[in-house]
């Protein structure tokens, strides 16, 4: 069972990471124009919504969600979202003296991210 769980995490993480990279590439032009890290911001907000939705789904279900949680929450959402890029981008904005963008990015990521988890959770709860 443990090997199967590792395999599900591995596959989910790979899919999430590739999708994150693709979204980052897709939004790179807008990011270059505005200086705002749209790629990381977008995947973190989408991932926050999804994790709220998936966790609420798992709690409402009578099924054994162990492997599904491993794939979707630990693997996919873990590979899709990125705290390290978020931290680096905030550091870079501060280092370059873009204090307004730093504040906008850091605060909006926290507020909108938490709201997205709540929204995902609420959709599943209703």
C-alpha positions as CSV (number, residue, x, y, z in Angstrom):
1,X,0.0,0.0,0.0
2,X,2.8,2.5,0.8
3,X,4.4,1.9,-2.6
4,X,1.1,2.6,-4.3
5,X,0.7,5.8,-2.3
6,X,4.2,7.0,-3.3
7,X,3.4,6.2,-6.9
8,X,0.1,8.2,-6.8
9,X,2.0,11.2,-5.2
10,X,4.7,10.9,-7.8
11,X,2.3,10.9,-10.7
12,X,0.1,13.7,-9.3
13,X,3.1,15.8,-8.5
14,X,4.5,15.4,-12.0
15,X,1.2,16.4,-13.6
16,X,0.8,19.4,-11.2
17,X,4.4,20.6,-11.8
18,X,4.1,20.4,-15.6
19,X,0.7,22.2,-15.5
20,X,2.3,24.9,-13.3
21,X,5.1,25.4,-15.7
22,X,2.7,25.6,-18.6
23,X,0.6,28.3,-16.9
24,X,3.7,30.2,-16.0
25,X,4.9,30.1,-19.7
26,X,1.4,31.2,-20.9
27,X,1.4,34.2,-18.5
28,X,5.0,35.1,-18.9
29,X,4.3,37.9,-21.4
30,X,1.8,39.6,-19.1
31,X,4.3,39.2,-16.2
32,X,7.0,40.9,-18.2
33,X,4.7,43.8,-19.0
34,X,3.4,44.4,-15.5
35,X,6.2,43.1,-13.3
36,X,3.6,41.2,-11.3
37,X,4.2,37.4,-10.9
38,X,1.0,36.3,-12.5
39,X,2.1,32.7,-13.1
40,X,2.8,31.9,-9.5
41,X,-0.1,34.0,-8.2
42,X,-2.5,32.2,-10.5
43,X,-1.4,28.6,-9.7
44,X,-1.4,29.3,-6.0
45,X,-4.9,30.7,-6.1
46,X,-6.3,27.9,-8.3
47,X,-4.4,25.4,-6.1
48,X,-5.9,26.9,-3.0
49,X,-9.4,26.6,-4.4
50,X,-8.7,23.0,-5.4
51,X,-7.3,21.9,-2.1
52,X,-10.3,23.3,-0.3
53,X,-12.6,21.5,-2.7
54,X,-10.7,18.2,-2.5
55,X,-10.5,18.2,1.3
56,X,-14.1,19.0,1.7
57,X,-15.0,16.3,-0.8
58,X,-12.9,13.7,1.0
59,X,-14.6,14.5,4.3
60,X,-18.1,14.2,2.9
61,X,-17.4,10.8,1.2
62,X,-17.8,7.4,2.6
63,X,-15.1,6.1,0.2
64,X,-11.5,5.4,1.3
65,X,-9.9,8.6,0.0
66,X,-6.3,7.6,1.0
67,X,-5.0,7.1,-2.5
68,X,-7.2,9.8,-4.0
69,X,-5.9,12.3,-1.4
70,X,-2.3,11.2,-2.1
71,X,-2.8,11.9,-5.8
72,X,-4.9,15.1,-5.7
73,X,-3.9,16.9,-2.5
74,X,-0.3,15.8,-1.8
75,X,0.7,15.1,-5.3
76,X,-1.2,17.3,-7.7
77,X,-1.8,20.3,-5.5
78,X,1.7,20.0,-4.0
79,X,3.3,20.0,-7.4
80,X,1.0,22.6,-8.9
81,X,1.4,25.2,-6.2
82,X,4.7,26.7,-5.1
83,X,5.6,28.5,-1.9
84,X,9.3,28.7,-2.8
85,X,8.6,30.6,-6.0
86,X,6.3,32.9,-4.1
87,X,8.9,33.6,-1.4
88,X,11.6,34.2,-4.1
89,X,9.4,36.5,-6.1
90,X,8.6,38.5,-3.0
91,X,12.3,38.7,-2.1
92,X,13.1,39.8,-5.7
93,X,10.4,42.5,-5.6
94,X,11.8,43.9,-2.3
95,X,15.4,43.7,-3.6
96,X,14.5,45.6,-6.7
97,X,12.7,48.3,-4.7
98,X,9.2,47.4,-6.0
99,X,7.6,47.9,-2.6
100,X,4.1,48.5,-3.9
101,X,4.1,45.3,-6.0
102,X,5.6,43.4,-3.1
103,X,2.7,44.5,-0.8
104,X,0.1,43.9,-3.5
105,X,1.5,40.4,-4.3
106,X,2.0,39.3,-0.7
107,X,-1.2,40.6,0.7
108,X,-3.4,39.6,-2.2
109,X,-1.9,36.1,-2.3
110,X,-2.8,35.6,1.4
111,X,-6.3,37.1,1.3
112,X,-7.3,35.7,-2.1
113,X,-5.7,32.3,-1.4
114,X,-7.5,31.9,1.9
115,X,-10.7,33.0,0.2
116,X,-10.2,30.5,-2.5
117,X,-9.8,27.6,0.0
118,X,-13.0,28.8,1.7
119,X,-14.8,29.0,-1.7
120,X,-13.7,25.5,-2.7
121,X,-14.7,24.2,0.6
122,X,-18.1,26.0,0.5
123,X,-18.9,24.7,-2.9
124,X,-18.5,21.1,-1.7
125,X,-20.4,21.8,1.5
126,X,-23.5,23.1,-0.2
